[in-house]
Amino acid sequence: MAITVHLEEVLKDRGMTSKELCQKVGITEANLSILRSGKAKGIRFGTVNRICYFLSCDVGDILKFDGNLEENDENEKE
């Protein structure tokens, strides 16, 4: 995947559990699990904002671009 999620590392560095983050951000543990696994197809900017706020991090700390174009994107137009 072109975008990788590094939320697990940031949570560990901050000494916060997924459950604590869910309560603060206002998302379900199931949705956070999908995000952490890298299987999420999208995320709202408001959710990213709240995650970064409560983890005191930057977007680039939790989401990384690997430099590749994801070829199986159904919405991609040539």
C-alpha positions in Angstrom: 0.0 0.0 0.0 1.3 3.5 -0.9 0.2 4.9 2.5 1.3 3.1 5.6 0.0 3.6 9.1 2.4 3.9 12.0 -0.2 4.5 14.7 0.9 1.6 16.8 4.4 3.0 17.2 3.2 6.4 18.2 0.7 5.0 20.7 3.6 2.9 22.3 5.9 6.0 22.4 3.2 8.0 24.1 2.3 5.2 26.6 -1.3 5.3 25.5 -3.6 2.4 24.8 -5.8 2.1 21.8 -8.8 2.1 24.1 -7.7 5.4 25.7 -7.2 7.0 22.3 -10.7 5.8 21.1 -12.3 7.4 24.1 -10.5 10.7 23.6 -11.0 10.8 19.8 -14.6 9.5 19.9 -14.2 6.6 17.5 -14.9 2.9 18.0 -12.2 0.4 18.8 -13.2 -1.5 15.7 -12.6 1.5 13.5 -9.3 2.3 15.1 -8.3 -1.4 14.6 -9.1 -1.1 10.9 -7.0 2.0 10.7 -4.1 0.5 12.7 -4.1 -2.6 10.5 -3.7 -0.4 7.3 -7.0 -1.8 5.9 -8.8 1.5 6.0 -9.8 2.9 2.6 -10.1 6.5 4.0 -10.2 8.6 7.1 -11.8 12.0 7.8 -9.5 14.9 8.3 -11.4 15.7 11.6 -10.5 12.2 12.9 -6.8 12.7 11.9 -6.9 16.1 13.6 -8.2 14.6 16.9 -5.7 11.7 16.8 -2.8 14.0 16.2 -4.0 16.4 18.9 -4.4 13.7 21.6 -1.1 12.0 20.7 0.7 15.4 20.4 2.1 14.3 17.0 2.1 15.4 13.3 0.2 13.7 10.6 3.5 12.5 9.1 4.2 10.6 12.4 1.3 8.3 11.8 0.8 8.3 8.1 3.8 7.7 5.7 3.9 7.6 1.9 6.2 4.9 0.4 6.7 6.7 -2.9 4.7 4.3 -4.9 1.4 4.7 -6.8 -1.2 2.3 -5.6 -2.3 0.7 -8.9 -5.5 -1.0 -7.7 -7.2 2.3 -6.8 -10.7 2.0 -8.3 -11.1 5.8 -8.3 -8.0 6.5 -10.3 -8.5 8.1 -13.7 -5.9 7.9 -16.5 
